[in-house]
Each structure stands twice: as structure tokens, then as C-alpha cells.
Amino acid sequence: MVELKKVIRRNPQDNAAPEKYYLHAVKTGFTDLERLAYLIYNQNTVRRPDCLAVLDALVHNMTDELSQGRVVQLGHLGNFQVGVRSTGADTEEEANVSNLRSAHLNYRPGKELKNALKVMDFKIVTG
């Protein structure tokens, strides 16, 4: 079950607008590659070190493919692609790598994961 908490925020585009309450998903922990390897290992005949090796290789190869500008498609899991934020330039000649503010990953979940979000249980927690 996904826990939600109520947070109060004001509208950054209109400081005069009244504050409103929004729901925010609560992080309840982390699952790392070791844990994923353990979970996969317990559901298959594949050994845990083999699972971890495959997951490590996945991360390594995803990094390589993303650095070459490719979209990494992982089937039902979804797609990963590099995105950037940059400052604007007045002319095409002034637009260069120095305008780059940050890079991030864009993730688009696969259909199966999108559908899973529709049927998840949510509950509001206090505090």
C-alpha cells in the first residue's frame, strides 16, 4: 500500500493565492540491486550472484547506451532517455554546451506498469 501525506503549498506562480493541501507519496524505504537480485533469485532457479551480475551488467550497459544518445527500451518496464535543461540563447550561434544547466533521465513506464498504478491501494497517514 502506498502511503500519502498531506502537505501545504502555495502557488509559486501566484504568491497572493491561498495555500492549498496536496497529497504527497511517502517514501517507505529503498530497494537496491542486491535486494532485487535476492527477490529474483527466490522466484527462479537462477542463483543470487548470477542475478546480481545480470543487474550490474544492465546498469553498465544502460549507461553506455544512454551516453550515446539512445533510448533504452526495457519492454514492460518502460523506456529511459537522457533529457537536459538549458538556459536560452538569443541566437543559434550563442547556443552551446555552456548553456547546459543539468542532465536527467526521462522515464516512460511500460503499459503493464502504468496499469499497475491504476490498481494500487493508497492510504493517507498523519505526520
MARMARPA-358294 format. One line per 8 residues: number of its first residue (from 0); their letters; for each residue x negated, z, y negated of N, C-alpha, C, CB. Coordinates in nm, 3 decimals. Glycine has a CB too. Example, Ala and Ser with C-alpha at 12.3 -4.5 7.8 and 13.67 -1.06 7.14 Angstrom:
# MARMARPA-358294
0 = AS = -1.319 0.780 0.569 -1.230 0.780 0.450 -1.320 0.780 0.330 -1.131 0.905 0.447 ~ -1.285 0.708 0.225 -1.367 0.714 0.106 -1.290 0.787 -0.003 -1.408 0.572 0.060
***
This chain:
# MARMARPA-358294
0 = MVELKKVI = -0.084 0.000 0.117 0.000 0.000 0.000 -0.089 0.000 -0.124 0.096 0.122 0.001 ~ -0.056 -0.083 -0.220 -0.132 -0.091 -0.345 -0.075 0.010 -0.442 -0.127 -0.234 -0.405 ~ -0.163 0.096 -0.493 -0.119 0.197 -0.590 -0.129 0.141 -0.731 -0.203 0.326 -0.576 ~ -0.031 0.176 -0.812 -0.025 0.131 -0.951 -0.021 0.253 -1.043 0.097 0.039 -0.976 ~ -0.085 0.244 -1.158 -0.072 0.350 -1.257 -0.024 0.288 -1.388 -0.207 0.426 -1.278 ~ 0.037 0.371 -1.469 0.090 0.327 -1.598 -0.016 0.350 -1.704 0.222 0.401 -1.634 ~ -0.048 0.245 -1.781 -0.144 0.257 -1.890 -0.078 0.209 -2.017 -0.275 0.176 -1.860 ~ -0.111 0.275 -2.127 -0.053 0.236 -2.256 -0.156 0.153 -2.331 -0.010 0.362 -2.339
8 = RRNPQDNA = -0.109 0.040 -2.384 -0.199 -0.051 -2.457 -0.126 -0.107 -2.577 -0.251 -0.165 -2.365 ~ -0.205 -0.140 -2.677 -0.143 -0.208 -2.791 -0.176 -0.356 -2.784 -0.192 -0.148 -2.925 ~ -0.101 -0.433 -2.855 -0.118 -0.578 -2.857 -0.240 -0.612 -2.943 0.010 -0.649 -2.911 ~ -0.347 -0.669 -2.885 -0.467 -0.700 -2.964 -0.442 -0.809 -3.069 -0.579 -0.743 -2.873 ~ -0.336 -0.886 -3.053 -0.304 -0.991 -3.149 -0.215 -0.941 -3.262 -0.238 -1.107 -3.079 ~ -0.158 -0.822 -3.246 -0.069 -0.767 -3.348 -0.084 -0.614 -3.349 0.080 -0.808 -3.322 ~ -0.177 -0.565 -3.431 -0.203 -0.421 -3.437 -0.083 -0.341 -3.484 -0.321 -0.393 -3.527 ~ 0.010 -0.405 -3.555 0.128 -0.335 -3.605 0.235 -0.319 -3.497 0.185 -0.409 -3.725
16 = APEKYYLH = 0.225 -0.394 -3.391 0.325 -0.386 -3.285 0.314 -0.252 -3.213 0.309 -0.504 -3.184 ~ 0.425 -0.200 -3.166 0.420 -0.072 -3.095 0.346 -0.085 -2.962 0.562 -0.019 -3.071 ~ 0.285 0.024 -2.920 0.217 0.024 -2.791 0.320 0.013 -2.679 0.131 0.153 -2.774 ~ 0.278 -0.047 -2.568 0.366 -0.061 -2.452 0.294 -0.014 -2.328 0.413 -0.208 -2.436 ~ 0.373 0.022 -2.228 0.318 0.064 -2.100 0.307 -0.056 -2.007 0.404 0.175 -2.036 ~ 0.195 -0.066 -1.941 0.171 -0.172 -1.844 0.128 -0.110 -1.711 0.064 -0.273 -1.895 ~ 0.153 -0.180 -1.603 0.110 -0.134 -1.472 -0.028 -0.190 -1.443 0.211 -0.174 -1.361 ~ -0.112 -0.107 -1.384 -0.250 -0.144 -1.354 -0.278 -0.106 -1.208 -0.350 -0.073 -1.452
24 = AVKTGFTD = -0.333 -0.199 -1.129 -0.366 -0.171 -0.989 -0.481 -0.071 -0.983 -0.402 -0.302 -0.914 ~ -0.466 0.030 -0.898 -0.566 0.135 -0.883 -0.662 0.097 -0.772 -0.498 0.273 -0.853 ~ -0.791 0.104 -0.803 -0.893 0.079 -0.701 -0.904 0.203 -0.615 -1.032 0.044 -0.766 ~ -0.894 0.185 -0.484 -0.899 0.300 -0.393 -1.026 0.302 -0.310 -0.778 0.297 -0.301 ~ -1.121 0.216 -0.340 -1.247 0.214 -0.268 -1.303 0.074 -0.261 -1.230 0.271 -0.127 ~ -1.409 0.061 -0.183 -1.477 -0.066 -0.168 -1.490 -0.101 -0.020 -1.616 -0.062 -0.235 ~ -1.492 -0.229 0.009 -1.524 -0.278 0.143 -1.642 -0.372 0.127 -1.401 -0.349 0.211 ~ -1.756 -0.336 0.186 -1.875 -0.419 0.175 -1.892 -0.507 0.298 -1.999 -0.332 0.155
32 = LERLAYLI = -2.000 -0.585 0.300 -2.023 -0.675 0.413 -2.041 -0.599 0.544 -2.146 -0.762 0.387 ~ -2.103 -0.482 0.539 -2.119 -0.400 0.659 -1.982 -0.365 0.718 -2.199 -0.271 0.627 ~ -1.891 -0.323 0.633 -1.757 -0.285 0.678 -1.682 -0.406 0.734 -1.677 -0.221 0.563 ~ -1.692 -0.520 0.663 -1.626 -0.640 0.713 -1.682 -0.681 0.849 -1.642 -0.755 0.612 ~ -1.814 -0.672 0.864 -1.875 -0.705 0.994 -1.823 -0.612 1.102 -2.029 -0.696 0.985 ~ -1.809 -0.484 1.069 -1.757 -0.385 1.164 -1.613 -0.419 1.204 -1.764 -0.244 1.104 ~ -1.530 -0.451 1.105 -1.390 -0.484 1.132 -1.378 -0.609 1.220 -1.313 -0.505 1.001 ~ -1.458 -0.711 1.188 -1.454 -0.836 1.266 -1.505 -0.810 1.407 -1.539 -0.946 1.197
40 = YNQNTVRR = -1.610 -0.734 1.416 -1.670 -0.701 1.546 -1.568 -0.631 1.638 -1.794 -0.611 1.527 ~ -1.486 -0.544 1.581 -1.387 -0.472 1.662 -1.268 -0.558 1.702 -1.337 -0.352 1.586 ~ -1.255 -0.677 1.645 -1.143 -0.765 1.677 -1.185 -0.883 1.764 -1.078 -0.816 1.550 ~ -1.314 -0.893 1.796 -1.366 -1.008 1.869 -1.469 -0.964 1.972 -1.427 -1.110 1.772 ~ -1.520 -1.062 2.042 -1.628 -1.034 2.137 -1.764 -1.052 2.072 -1.616 -1.125 2.258 ~ -1.766 -1.089 1.947 -1.892 -1.108 1.874 -1.950 -0.972 1.837 -1.871 -1.196 1.746 ~ -2.080 -0.958 1.850 -2.146 -0.831 1.818 -2.156 -0.810 1.668 -2.285 -0.825 1.882 ~ -2.161 -0.684 1.626 -2.167 -0.647 1.485 -2.286 -0.710 1.412 -2.173 -0.497 1.471
48 = PDCLAVLD = -2.407 -0.706 1.467 -2.519 -0.770 1.396 -2.498 -0.920 1.376 -2.649 -0.746 1.472 ~ -2.433 -0.984 1.474 -2.405 -1.127 1.460 -2.305 -1.152 1.346 -2.351 -1.183 1.592 ~ -2.203 -1.068 1.338 -2.104 -1.079 1.229 -2.172 -1.061 1.094 -1.991 -0.975 1.246 ~ -2.256 -0.959 1.084 -2.325 -0.932 0.957 -2.417 -1.047 0.920 -2.405 -0.801 0.967 ~ -2.485 -1.105 1.019 -2.574 -1.218 0.993 -2.496 -1.337 0.939 -2.650 -1.257 1.120 ~ -2.379 -1.362 0.996 -2.297 -1.475 0.951 -2.247 -1.450 0.808 -2.177 -1.497 1.046 ~ -2.202 -1.328 0.780 -2.154 -1.297 0.645 -2.267 -1.305 0.542 -2.091 -1.157 0.641 ~ -2.386 -1.257 0.578 -2.502 -1.269 0.489 -2.534 -1.416 0.462 -2.624 -1.197 0.550
56 = ALVHNMTD = -2.530 -1.497 0.567 -2.556 -1.640 0.552 -2.450 -1.705 0.465 -2.561 -1.709 0.689 ~ -2.326 -1.661 0.478 -2.218 -1.714 0.395 -2.247 -1.689 0.247 -2.082 -1.651 0.434 ~ -2.283 -1.566 0.214 -2.314 -1.532 0.074 -2.432 -1.616 0.024 -2.346 -1.381 0.061 ~ -2.536 -1.626 0.103 -2.655 -1.703 0.064 -2.620 -1.849 0.038 -2.764 -1.693 0.173 ~ -2.547 -1.908 0.132 -2.514 -2.050 0.118 -2.410 -2.076 0.010 -2.463 -2.103 0.249 ~ -2.318 -1.983 -0.010 -2.223 -1.997 -0.122 -2.299 -1.999 -0.254 -2.119 -1.882 -0.121 ~ -2.396 -1.910 -0.268 -2.477 -1.903 -0.390 -2.548 -2.037 -0.413 -2.580 -1.788 -0.382 ~ -2.608 -2.091 -0.309 -2.677 -2.220 -0.321 -2.582 -2.332 -0.362 -2.745 -2.256 -0.190
64 = ELSQGRVV = -2.467 -2.339 -0.297 -2.372 -2.446 -0.326 -2.313 -2.432 -0.466 -2.260 -2.445 -0.223 ~ -2.281 -2.310 -0.506 -2.228 -2.287 -0.641 -2.330 -2.323 -0.747 -2.185 -2.141 -0.658 ~ -2.457 -2.295 -0.720 -2.563 -2.325 -0.818 -2.585 -2.475 -0.834 -2.694 -2.258 -0.777 ~ -2.531 -2.553 -0.742 -2.539 -2.699 -0.753 -2.410 -2.758 -0.810 -2.567 -2.760 -0.615 ~ -2.322 -2.670 -0.859 -2.200 -2.716 -0.925 -2.087 -2.751 -0.830 -2.231 -2.833 -1.008 ~ -2.100 -2.714 -0.705 -1.996 -2.748 -0.608 -1.888 -2.640 -0.604 -2.057 -2.766 -0.469 ~ -1.767 -2.681 -0.570 -1.659 -2.587 -0.541 -1.674 -2.551 -0.394 -1.515 -2.649 -0.573 ~ -1.677 -2.421 -0.365 -1.687 -2.376 -0.227 -1.546 -2.349 -0.177 -1.778 -2.248 -0.214
72 = QLGHLGNF = -1.504 -2.427 -0.078 -1.371 -2.416 -0.021 -1.382 -2.340 0.111 -1.305 -2.556 0.001 ~ -1.313 -2.227 0.120 -1.318 -2.145 0.240 -1.181 -2.139 0.309 -1.365 -2.004 0.205 ~ -1.120 -2.252 0.323 -0.995 -2.263 0.396 -0.887 -2.170 0.344 -1.018 -2.235 0.541 ~ -0.830 -2.088 0.434 -0.722 -1.997 0.396 -0.766 -1.891 0.296 -0.665 -1.930 0.519 ~ -0.896 -1.863 0.292 -0.947 -1.764 0.198 -0.933 -1.812 0.054 -1.094 -1.732 0.228 ~ -0.964 -1.939 0.030 -0.949 -1.996 -0.104 -1.074 -2.066 -0.151 -0.911 -1.888 -0.201 ~ -1.078 -2.097 -0.279 -1.188 -2.172 -0.340 -1.259 -2.088 -0.445 -1.136 -2.301 -0.404 ~ -1.390 -2.108 -0.452 -1.473 -2.043 -0.553 -1.542 -2.152 -0.634 -1.577 -1.946 -0.488
80 = QVGVRSTG = -1.552 -2.131 -0.766 -1.616 -2.228 -0.854 -1.677 -2.153 -0.972 -1.515 -2.337 -0.902 ~ -1.792 -2.202 -1.020 -1.855 -2.142 -1.136 -1.777 -2.181 -1.262 -2.003 -2.186 -1.147 ~ -1.754 -2.084 -1.350 -1.694 -2.108 -1.480 -1.786 -2.049 -1.587 -1.550 -2.046 -1.489 ~ -1.772 -2.094 -1.709 -1.856 -2.042 -1.818 -1.773 -2.015 -1.942 -1.969 -2.142 -1.851 ~ -1.826 -1.929 -2.026 -1.771 -1.905 -2.159 -1.881 -1.942 -2.258 -1.724 -1.755 -2.179 ~ -1.841 -2.010 -2.365 -1.941 -2.052 -2.462 -1.886 -2.043 -2.603 -1.987 -2.195 -2.433 ~ -1.977 -2.041 -2.697 -1.937 -2.046 -2.838 -1.918 -2.192 -2.876 -2.043 -1.976 -2.931 ~ -1.834 -2.216 -2.974 -1.807 -2.353 -3.017 -1.919 -2.407 -3.105 -1.676 -2.359 -3.092
88 = ADTEEEAN = -1.938 -2.537 -3.101 -2.035 -2.606 -3.186 -1.960 -2.708 -3.270 -2.147 -2.675 -3.100 ~ -2.008 -2.729 -3.391 -1.941 -2.822 -3.482 -1.959 -2.968 -3.440 -1.993 -2.803 -3.623 ~ -2.072 -3.000 -3.381 -2.097 -3.138 -3.339 -2.142 -3.140 -3.194 -2.202 -3.205 -3.430 ~ -2.132 -3.257 -3.133 -2.175 -3.272 -2.993 -2.324 -3.243 -2.979 -2.143 -3.413 -2.942 ~ -2.403 -3.282 -3.079 -2.548 -3.261 -3.073 -2.583 -3.112 -3.076 -2.616 -3.333 -3.190 ~ -2.503 -3.032 -3.145 -2.530 -2.888 -3.155 -2.488 -2.811 -3.030 -2.459 -2.830 -3.275 ~ -2.406 -2.873 -2.945 -2.361 -2.807 -2.822 -2.470 -2.816 -2.717 -2.228 -2.871 -2.770 ~ -2.526 -2.701 -2.679 -2.630 -2.699 -2.578 -2.625 -2.567 -2.502 -2.770 -2.720 -2.641
96 = VSNLRSAH = -2.719 -2.546 -2.413 -2.719 -2.429 -2.327 -2.725 -2.298 -2.407 -2.836 -2.435 -2.229 ~ -2.779 -2.302 -2.529 -2.785 -2.179 -2.609 -2.645 -2.133 -2.651 -2.873 -2.201 -2.733 ~ -2.545 -2.219 -2.641 -2.407 -2.182 -2.672 -2.341 -2.103 -2.558 -2.325 -2.306 -2.702 ~ -2.406 -2.102 -2.442 -2.351 -2.034 -2.325 -2.351 -1.883 -2.348 -2.432 -2.069 -2.199 ~ -2.231 -1.822 -2.339 -2.221 -1.676 -2.356 -2.231 -1.605 -2.222 -2.090 -1.638 -2.426 ~ -2.161 -1.657 -2.122 -2.163 -1.593 -1.990 -2.115 -1.691 -1.884 -2.076 -1.466 -1.989 ~ -2.150 -1.659 -1.760 -2.102 -1.734 -1.646 -2.022 -1.639 -1.557 -2.219 -1.800 -1.567 ~ -1.925 -1.691 -1.486 -1.842 -1.610 -1.397 -1.794 -1.696 -1.281 -1.722 -1.548 -1.475
104 = LNYRPGKE = -1.732 -1.633 -1.186 -1.674 -1.707 -1.074 -1.524 -1.719 -1.092 -1.706 -1.637 -0.940 ~ -1.474 -1.839 -1.076 -1.330 -1.862 -1.070 -1.292 -1.862 -0.924 -1.289 -1.998 -1.141 ~ -1.189 -1.788 -0.892 -1.140 -1.781 -0.754 -0.995 -1.821 -0.751 -1.160 -1.640 -0.695 ~ -0.963 -1.912 -0.663 -0.825 -1.954 -0.640 -0.792 -1.925 -0.495 -0.803 -2.105 -0.675 ~ -0.707 -1.827 -0.470 -0.677 -1.789 -0.331 -0.605 -1.902 -0.257 -0.591 -1.661 -0.328 ~ -0.626 -1.905 -0.127 -0.555 -2.000 -0.042 -0.409 -1.961 -0.031 -0.618 -2.006 0.097 ~ -0.331 -2.052 0.021 -0.186 -2.033 0.031 -0.150 -1.907 0.109 -0.122 -2.155 0.096 ~ -0.221 -1.881 0.218 -0.192 -1.765 0.301 -0.213 -1.634 0.224 -0.280 -1.766 0.426
112 = LKNALKVM = -0.320 -1.626 0.147 -0.344 -1.505 0.068 -0.244 -1.491 -0.046 -0.486 -1.505 0.012 ~ -0.210 -1.602 -0.109 -0.108 -1.599 -0.216 0.023 -1.544 -0.161 -0.087 -1.739 -0.277 ~ 0.061 -1.592 -0.044 0.186 -1.546 0.017 0.178 -1.399 0.056 0.219 -1.631 0.141 ~ 0.060 -1.353 0.096 0.043 -1.212 0.132 0.069 -1.122 0.012 -0.099 -1.187 0.188 ~ 0.032 -1.168 -0.108 0.057 -1.089 -0.229 0.206 -1.068 -0.253 -0.006 -1.158 -0.351 ~ 0.285 -1.163 -0.211 0.430 -1.156 -0.233 0.497 -1.050 -0.147 0.494 -1.290 -0.206 ~ 0.436 -1.015 -0.035 0.499 -0.919 0.055 0.428 -0.783 0.060 0.505 -0.978 0.194 ~ 0.327 -0.764 -0.024 0.258 -0.634 -0.026 0.349 -0.526 -0.081 0.129 -0.642 -0.111
120 = DFKIVTG = 0.327 -0.404 -0.035 0.401 -0.289 -0.085 0.325 -0.229 -0.202 0.425 -0.184 0.026 ~ 0.398 -0.189 -0.305 0.339 -0.127 -0.423 0.408 0.007 -0.448 0.352 -0.220 -0.547 ~ 0.332 0.103 -0.500 0.392 0.230 -0.542 0.319 0.279 -0.665 0.387 0.336 -0.427 ~ 0.395 0.344 -0.753 0.338 0.397 -0.877 0.290 0.540 -0.849 0.442 0.393 -0.994 ~ 0.166 0.568 -0.894 0.108 0.701 -0.879 0.089 0.761 -1.018 -0.028 0.695 -0.801 ~ 0.084 0.891 -1.024 0.064 0.958 -1.153 -0.082 0.994 -1.167 0.153 1.084 -1.165 ~ -0.125 1.002 -1.291 -0.262 1.044 -1.319 -0.352 0.936 -1.330 -0.311 1.132 -1.221
***
